């Protein structure tokens, strides 16, 4: 039991969330996470937009200058000449990024010095002093021309605005320095230093590489050029102050900014671990006194700082007045001269440009700040995300969890960018953002794997159940549901047999499009199964053909479907369709067979969806089945027995007793009339049938010769289509056909009033009239005229058409066709008795 609890504990979602949070917590300072933080920082820098200082100008030792002046390093005399030009243009301060830590010795200068030493000790000075003085003057002139360091120093002294750089060796000092730094360096140390909380110190150094004395002594100030790359090698900060044993030295950028404001090192205040103040400019730093430099993006295709060629300035192409009151920076940008630096806005930025960005950040206060509360804010956000993964996410559904995670992730990114671009604040939010994404992914993956494992097991357990359910639905004729269940079972050879039989069942029901779907599904697994290819093509062709019972007699497509070779016998409900018997006003009549009891039936179909509007279709269907049920209760020797009624995709059908013979329509023609005794015998039996139906409150509504079947061989009479006319209350169908035949309708039926059995007897009287004389009792040139005459005018006297008709027959006809219901026969039996009495007088 304990082992089960242990396994459950390890599999819990909250435990996975806790585990991920702990991993990220301990890996917060890893190179990977810190690199992500820096990449996000770079994006924030690039997304912000600020204008750089217009007081900074750059003179580049570029490829053009090297091409014209020769390989670097050039004679320092040339650089002195540039300083003279800038001094004439009244540049505010000049910063030179080249290290002058070694003297530049011309090879000729060494020989001149040797000659001078030889001359000094020679006898010429004693023997011929005048000649010695002349030779010595020439040597001194040569010496002055060859001493480039002296010439550069003279130019620096003349300008009195040049700042030089030096480099410190980073590392914690172990003792005292071998020797003190020169006075020209010591005068740049910062003395106004305030101890910070927690004993914070700037970056420690234990060695220095300083300019040579002749140049350092003429420098206005000296600042360090050290940089501190991040974990990914990028330069994002400027160490404003470095610690050299017990002394503090500023960066060249800080000194240039200070001198441009006419400030000295003593005017720079250092608050260890917090900030550096230059005059009224307060620069907030990190605990190691590093400033997060703002790197200015190019604007409208123009660089943030204008860079001029050293050669162009030297040759006068650019006037020195351009640099009046400017901070002029001199440095290398040529390929192969110095190492390029990776910054947030460039993968290869010359150090002199990096220096320009740092000076502008100081002067314009554009640096980024890590606020004092950043640590607690970052940890708080991390805890919130961790709690979300541990507590909340396991309780959310997959979709809601994805939405909440997305909102949190976007909130973190937006916060990062808004703080950087609008407030110049940097919070390290990539750790919680990465935790959020990785944690969500792991939990989602875990859920998916667990769910998938359960699904595989469930599918395996339910495959047989789905197969059995499918077979059950198929046996009940619910083929769509059967197909749905079969598709949930992994298809194999045994299922192919089941699906093949299902496709045949769809064929029998004339649902060829669904048969096509089944066969196509099978074809994806094994297209060579039995005659599947032929079946599929046949079903595809047939799905484009009018289905069984369609088009209300306008096409013989349904007959062609029945005669199609290779097709299994179609099914309608439980009946197999053998052949078409004929077409009626609303559908097709088929010869069918009930395969269970081998009963032969006639199936009358009605495509209600084609004949009636959608808004009345449901009412029509309900009325149809109600009337079919009522008619199905009729049991009389002269009424066709109704066995069944049903519907299959809007095709209503009635299965009824199959009769030999045909209807009486052929016997209404004057040249094919039946003998009068036979007519009276038939009509009397129909009257009996109607009397029986009326006694059960069933009214036929459409009595006419076409609805009376007669077999001459067996002398059998049957009334058909009980209740069919009732399904629409004699309303019109979409095709405009009036259900019920107007020529035989009673006046009250045409008027739309409630009708009783006497209406059927009126229709039977009209049928008797036509079968006796071969003409209808009422005729008109139009439907309206016909209906008017039935309702208002008496029928033509039958004796005027056939004078030999016995008077008793005429009397029966006249009474049956009376306008008033009360003047007609009141029951079918009454009319049948009158007919039989009349028939008896004929013998």
N, C-alpha and C positions, 0 to 999 in steps of 0.2 A: 504493500500500500504506500509505503514511504517512497519507494522508487517511482511509482506512478505520479505522486505529487511532485517529485523532483523533476521528472521529465516534463510535466505540465508547466511547471514554473519556468523552465528554460525555454519553452516554446511560446510563452506569453508575449503578446505584442509590446506590452509596457516594458518588459525586460529587454527586448531587442532595442527599444528606444533608449533605455537607460545605458545599455552597453555602447551604443553609437555615440551618445553624448559624452560618456567618459573617454572614449577613444579620441574624440575631437578635443576635449578639454586638455588631455595630456599632450596632444599633438599641435596645440595652438601655435607654438613657436617653431614648428618645423619649417624647413625651407619651402615646402610646397604651399602651406597656408600663407606664409609671409610673402611668397611670390604672388599669390592670388591677391593679397591685400595691396601689393605694389602695383599690380596691373590695374586694379580698380582705381587706385590713386591716380595713375597715369590717365585713365579715361576721364576722371573728374577734372584733371588739369586741362585736358584737351577740350572738355565741354565748356569750360569757363572762358570768359573773354574780358580782358582788361588792357588798357593802353600802357605801353612801356614809357619810361622816362625819355624825354626828348633831349636830355642833357648829356647823353652818352653817345660817343662816336667811336668807331673801330677802324683802325688802320691795319690791314691784313698783310702779312708776309705770305703772299699768295703765289700761285704758279706763274702768273704773268711777271711778277717782280723777280722771281728766281730766274726766269727765262732771260730777263734783261740785265740783271745784276750778278748773275753767276750762282754757283752752289752756296747753300747755307752751311755754316755761318758766314756772313759777310764781314768785311772789316768793320770794326766798331766805329771807325771814322764816319762810315756811311750812316750808321744809326745816329751818330752825333749830328750829322748834317740834318737829318729829319727832325731832331729835337730843336735845332736852331730855327727851322721853318715853323714848327709849332709854337715856339716861344714868340716868334714874330707875329703870329696870329693870335697871341694872348689866350692860349688854351688855359683853362682853369687848373687842372691837374692832368698829369700824364702817367698812366700805369703801363709798365713794360713787363710782359709775362716771361721774357727770356731770363734764364738763370745766368748771372754773371759771377759764378763761383770760382772761376779760374781765369787767370790773365790770358790775354790774347797776344802771343809772342810771334812776331814776324821773324822768319829765318834770317833776313838781312840785318835785323836789329841786333842779333847775337854777334854777328861779325863786326858791326860798328862798335859794340861794347868792347870786343876784344882789341880792336884797333885803338880805341880810346885808352884802354888799360896799358897797351904797349907804348903809346905815345907819351902817356903820363910818366913812364919810367925810362924813357929814352933820353939820350944826351942832347937831343935837339932843343929841348927846353932850356938847357944851359948854354949851349953853343950858339943858338940862333933863336932867341926868344920871339922875335917878330914873326919869323916863319912858323914857329910852333903855335903862336896865337892864331895865325891864319888857318892852319890845318885844323886846330881844335874847334874854331868857329864853324868850319865846314862839317865836322863830325857832329857838333851839337845840332846843326840844322838838319842833318840826316836823321839824327836820333829823334828829333821832334816830329819829323814826317813819318817815321816808322813806328812810333809809340801810339797805337790806336786807343789803348785804354786811357791814356792821358787826354787825348783829344775828346773822347766820349765824356770823360770826367769834366773837362772844361765846358763842354756843351751843357752838361747837367747842372753845373754850377751857375752858368749863365741863365738857364731856364728857371732854376730854383722851384720846380714844380713836378719833378719826376719821382715816382714811387717805384721801388723795385720789389721783387719777390724773393722769398727764401723757402726752403723745404725743411721740415722737421722729420726726424726718424721716429715713427710711432712705436711706443712701447713703454712699459713702466720702468722708471729709472731704479737702479739697484743701489746707487750710492750718490756721489757728487760728480759733477762734470769734470772732465780732464782739465779743462781750462775755461775761464769765464768767456762769455760771448763778447765781441767787440763793443766798444762804446756806441758806435753808430747803430748797433742792433739793440743794445740795452735801452737806449732812449725811447724805443717803441714799446717797451713793456708796459702793461696796464697796471696801474697802482691803485685805482679806485675800485677795489674788489670787495664785495660783501659776501660773507659765508652764507651758504644756502642750507636749507633744512635737510637733515639726513646725511650731511657730509658729501653732497653731490659735487663732482669735479668734472671739468672738461676732459677731453681726450688727452691722455698722458703721452709725453715724448721723452726720449733720452738722447737725442742727438740733433744737430742742426747743420744745414748746408747754407752758408750765408754768402752774400756778394763779396767780391774782393774789396779790400780796404779803399783803394783809390776811387772806386765807384760808390761803395756803400757810404763813404764819408760825405759824398755830394748828394746822396738821395734825400729828398724831402721827408720820406718815411719808408719803412719797410714792413711788408706784411707777408704772411705765409700763403703758399699756394697749395696746401694739402687738400685732398678730397677724401671723402669716406663713402665708397660704393656700398650699396645695399646688397642683400643676399643674392640678388639676380644680376649684380654688376652695374646697376643703374645709378646715376648720380641724381639724387633728389634733394639732398641737404647740403648746406654750407657750414662747416665748422667755424663759427665766428671767432672762437677763442681756443687756443691750445695751451696746455700746461707744460712748461719746460722746467723740471725740478720745482723750485718754489716761485717760478715766475710765470706770467700769463702774457701771451702774445696774440695780437689780433690777426685776422685774415687780411689779405691784400684788398679784398672787396670792402671790408669794414673800414680800413684806413683810407681808401679812395673816397668812400662816402663821407667820412669825417673831414678829410682835408678839403673836399668840395664845399663843406659847410664852414670852413675856416676853423676847424676844431683840431685839437692835439690829443695824443693818447691819454693825457690826464683828464680830458673832458669825456672820456668814455667810461661809463659806469657798468660794472658787471655784478649781477645778482646770481651767484652760482646756483645752477640747477633750474633757473627760471627765465632770465632774460638778460639782454644787453641793451643799454641805453646810450644813444649817441645824440647829445644835445637834447632836443625835445622828441626825438624819434625813439620809441620803445619797441624793441624787437623781441617778441616772445619766442623762446626756444624750447628744445627738449631738455631733459636733465643734463645732457652733455654739451649744452650750449650750441646745438646745431639748429640752424634756421632752415625751415622747409621752404626752399626757394620756389617762387612763382616763375614758371617758364611761360613767356609770352608767345602766343600763336601768331603766325603771319596773318596779315590783314589785307584782304582784297588783292592777294597775289604779291604783296610787298612784305619784305622781311621785317621782323620786329625792330631790328637795329640796322641802320645803314652801314654797310661795310665798304670802305674805300681801299684801293690798292696802294701799297707802300710806294710802288714805283710812280704811280700817278701823282702822289703828293710830293715825292722827291723831285720830280721833273717839272713841277709847277702846273700840271694839268688841272689839279684841284687847288684853288687858292687857299692860303692858310687862314684867311678870315672866316672860313666855314667853321673853324674850330674854336672861335672866340667863346670863352666862358664854358667850354665843354669839358667833360671828363673823357679824355682820349685814351683809348686802350690800344696797345700795340701787341700783336701776337700772331702766331703762325696759323694759317688755314690751308697751306699747300699740302698736297699729298706726300706722305713720308716724313713730314716735319712735325714731330710731336704725335702723341696718341690721341685719337678721337674719343669722346666720352658719350655714353648712352644716357639720354635724358628722357623725361616723359613725352617730349614732343619730337625727338629725333634719335635715330639709331646711331648717328655719328656726328656729334657736335664738337667743333674745335674748342679747346679750353678757354680761349679768349672770349668766345660767345657765351659760354657758361658763366664766366666772370661778369659779363655785361648784365645777364639776367639777375645775378645775385645783387649787384649794385642797385639796379632798378627796384628790386624787391625791397631793399632797405630804404631807399629814398622815398618810394611811393607807399611803403607799408603794405605791400601786396603779398607778403608771405602767408603760408598756411599755418594754422595753429592747432596743436593737439590740446584741447582744453583740460583743465585740471580735473574735471569730473569725468573725463573720457574713460578712465579705467573702470569706474563703477557703472557707467552707462553701458559699456561693452559687455561687462560681466552680467549686468541685469538683463540685457537683450539675449545673451546666450542662455541664461536660465529660463527665460520665457519660452524660447524656442525649444529648449530641452523638455520643459514641462508639457508643451504642446505635443511633442512626439511621444512622451511617456504616458500622459494622462488623457489628453483630448483626442488625438488622432486615432488611437485604437477603438474609440467609441463612435467614430464617424463612418458613414458609408463611403465607398470608393469615390463617388462623384462629388459629394460634399467635401470630403477630405482634399480632393484635388483642387477644388475651388478655394478652400481656406488656405491651403499651402501656397497656391498661386498668389493670393492676395497678400500673404505675409512676405513672400519673396519679392514681389513688386514693391511693397512698402519699404523693405530694407534697401533695395536699389534706389528708390526715389529719395529716401532719407539721405543716403550716401551722396548722391549727386546734388541735392538741394543744399545740404550743408556745405559742400565744397564750393559750389558755384555761387551761392548767394551769401554765405556766411564765412567762407574761407576756413571752415573747421573740418578737421579730418578725424572721423571715427572709424576704427577698423571693424567693419561690419561683414566682411567676407567670411569670417569664421562662422558666425551664426547662419549666414545665408547658405554656405556650403553644408553645414550641419542639417539645415532644413531640407535641402534637396536630396542629399545622400540618405538622410533618415527616412524621408518620405519614400524614396525609391526602394530602400531595403524593406521597409514595412509593407509596401505595396507588393513587392516581389514575393515576400514571405507569404502574404495573404494569397497571392495568385498560386504559388506552388502548393500551399495547403489546400486551397479550393480545387485546383486542378487534380491533385491526388484524390481528393474526395469525389470529384466529378468522374474520374476514371473508374473508381470503385463503384460509384452509383450507376454509371453507364453500363458497367459489366453486370451489375445486379438487375438492372431494369431492361436489358436487351431482350431477354426472354419474355418478360412481362409485356413489353411493347409488341413483340411478335404475336403473342397470344391475343392481346387486345385487338391488334390489327385483323387477325383471322376472325375474331368475334364480330367486329364491325363489318367485315366483308360478308360474313354469313347473314348479317341483318340487312344487307343492302346499303349500308352507310359507307360507300366506297371512298369518299373524300377523307373521312376520318381514318379509314383503314390505311390509306396511302400516307397520311400524316404519321401514323404510328410506325409503319414500315420504314419510313425514312429516318427514324430514330434508332434503327437497328443497323449495326455495321453490316454492309452488304457482303454477301458471300454466295457461293453456288446454290446453297439450299434456299436462300432468300430470293434468288433469281427465279426459281420455279414459282414461288408465291407471287412475286411481282408480275410474272408473265400471266398468271391466271387473273390477277387484278386488272391488268390491261385488257384482257379479253372481256371481263365483266363490264368495263367502261365502254368497250365496243358494242356490247349487246344493248347497253342503255343509250347508244348513239351519242355518247359523250366523247367524240373523237379527239377533241382538243385535250381532254384529260388523259385519254389513252395514249396520246402522243407524249404527254409529259412523263407518264410511267415508262414508256419504251425508251425515251431519251435518257431518263435517269438510269435505266438498265444498260443503255449503250455506253455510258461513261465507264462502266465497270467491265463489260464484255460485249463488244458490238457483234461478235460472231455467235452469240447464243441463239440456238435453234434458228427460226426464221425471223429473228428480231429486226434485221435490216429491212426486210420486206414489210413487216408489220408497221415499223416506224414510218416508212414512206407512205404506206397506205393510209395510216392514221392522219398523217400530215395533210395528205390530199383530201381526205374526207372531212377534216376539220374546217375546210373552206367550203364545204357543201352544205346546203340547207338541211338541217337536222330533221329527224322524224316528225311528221305531222305539221310541218311549217307551211306558211304561205297561203293558207286557206284555199287550196285548190287552184292557185294560180300557176303552179308548176308541177311537173311530174317528177321533181328531184327526189322525193321520198321513195317513189317506186324504183328509181334507178339505184338508190341506196340499198333497197331490199335485194335487188338482183345482182349486186356487186360480187364478183367471183372471189372466193377466198375469205369472205367475211363471215363471221359467226352470226347466227340468227340474232336479230336485235331483240331487246327486252323492253317492255313497257310495264313498269311495276313488276309483278311476278309472271307476266305473260310473255311467251315467245310469240313474235310476230311472224306469221307465215306468208301473207301476201296482202296486197291492197284490194279491197272490195269496191271502193268507190270514193267519191269526194262530195262533201256536202257544203252548205253555205259557210260553215265555220271550221271545217276541218276535214280530215280524211277518216274513212272507215276501213279497218283492217280485220282480216281473219287472224285470230290468235288462238293460243292454246295454253291452258294452265298445266305446266309440266308435272305438277304434283299429283293431279287426279286425272290427267289426260282429257280434260273437258275442253271441247272446241267452243270458242266464244267469238262474238263480233265485238270489236272494240271501236267505239266512236270517240274520236279525239276532237278537242276544241282548243285552239291556241288563244287563250283568253288575253294574253299580254299583247297580241297583235290586234285584237279586236276592240279592246277597251283602254281608256286612258288610265294613267297610273293612279290618279286620285280616286278612281272608283274600282280599281282592280281588286283590292282586298275585299271590298263589299261584295263584288260579283262572285269571287271565289267562295266566300262564306255562304252566299245564297245558293250557289251551285251545289255544294256538298249537302246543304240542308234539304234542298229539293230532291237530290239524288237519294238521300236517306229515306225521305218520305215515299218516293216512288219505289224504292227497293222493298218497302213493306207490302206492296200490292201483289196479290197472289190470285190470278184469275186466268182461266184457259185462253182468253182472248186478249191478254196483255203480255207483252214481251217481258220475261223475267230478267230483272237486273241483278247481276251477281256482285259487282264490285264497282267502286269509283275511287279515283286517285288523281294525283298530280305529280308530274316530273318536269322540273324546270319550266314552270308556267304552261305546261302542256297538260290540260285536264282531260281525263278520259273516263269512259264508262264501259265496263265489260258487261255484256248482256247475252242473253240466249241467242245462239246462231240459228237463223231461220232459212229454210229453203224457200224458193219462190222469189217474188218481187213485190214492189209497192203497186198501188192501184193507178198510178199516173198513166200508164199505157192504156188503161181501160176507160179513160175519160175522153179519148178521141172518138169523134162521131163514126169513124169507119172501123172502130175496134171496141165497140161497146159490148159489155157482157149481157147475156139474157136478163130480162127484167127480174124473173124469180131469183136468179143468182145474186143480182144486185141487192134485192130486198133481203135475202138471207144474210149477205155480208153485213149490210148496214144494221140489221137487227142485232147481230152478234156484237157489233161495235157499240150499239146503244146499251146492250147488257153490260159490256166492259166499263163504259162510262158511268152507268148507274152504280156499279160496284165501287168505282173509284170515288165518285161523288159522295157515296155513303161514308167514306173514310176521310171526307173533306179534302180530297185531292182533285184539283182541276187541271186538265191537260193544257188548255190555252192555245194549242196549235193543231187542232184536228183538221186534217186535209188528206187527200188521197196519197200524198207522198209519205205520210206517217202511218199508213195502214198497209201491213204486209199480207199478201195472199198467195197461198200455194195451191195452184189449180189441181195438182195431182191428189193432194190429201184434203182439199177443200178446207184448209186451215186459215183462220183470220187472226191476226195479232196487231194490236195497237202499240206503236213504238213512241219513243221520245217523250215519255211522261216527265213533266217538270222542266224540260229544257227551255221552253219559252219564258219560264218564271224567273230565270236568273237575272234578268235586267228589268223586270216589270214592263216589258214591251218597249224599253227605251232603245235609242239607236246606238249602234256600235260605231267605232272609229271609221269603218268603211262605209257608213251611211245605211247599212242594211237594217231594216226593222225586223226585230225578232218576233216571229208570228207572221202569218201570211195574210195581208189585208183583204184579199179576195174572199177569204173564208171567215173573216172576223165578224164578231157581233157588233152592233152599234155601241153597246156599253163598253166593249173592249177598246174600240176606237176612241171613245170619249175619255178613256183612262179612269173610269170609275171602278169601284169594287165589283168584281165579277164572281158569279156563282156557276154551278154546273149547267144552268140553262144556256150559258155562252157556248160551252162545248157542243150542246145539242143544236144551236144555231149553225155552228160550223159543220156539224154532221149533216144537217139539212142541206147546206150549200153543196157539200160533197155528194149527197144523194142526187140533188138536182143535176149536177154535172155528169154523174155516172149514168143518169137516165137519158139525158138529151144531148150530151156532148158539149154543152155550153155552160158558162158560169152564170149564176143568177144575177150578178151585178158586174158591169163592165164600164170602163171609162177610158178616155183618151189620156188621162194623167192620173197620178196617184191621188191628187186632191179631189178630182172629179169622182173617182171610184169611191173614195171614202165618204164623200158627200152623199152619193146615191145610196150607199149602204145605210147611212144614218137617217136619211130623210125620204127616199123614194121607195115605192114598192118594187119587188123584183118582177121581172118579165114572167108572165103566165107561162108555165111549162107546156100547156096545151097548145099555145101558139107556136111553139117550136116543134113539139112532137104530139100531134093531135091524138095519136093512138094510145097515149098513156091513160091508164085507168084513172077514174076520178078519185078513187081512194088514195092513189099515189100522189095526185095533185093536192089533195087535202092534207096529207102528211107533210108534204113540202111546204105548203102555205103556212101551216101551223108552226112548223119548225123555224120558218124564216120570219115570224112575226116580229115587228119592231119592239113591242112591249114584252118584257120578260114574262109578265103574268099571262100573256096570250099564248105562250109556247107550252110545249110539254114540260112538266115540272121535274120529271125524273127520267133517267135513261130507260128504266123498266117500262114506264108508261109509253114511251116512244117505241120501244121494242115490241110491246104487245100490239100497238096500233099497226106496226109494219107487218107483223105476223098475221093479224086478222085480214089485212089487205091482201097479203100473199096467198092466204087460203082461198080467197075469192077468185084467184086467177086460174085455179085448176078446174 
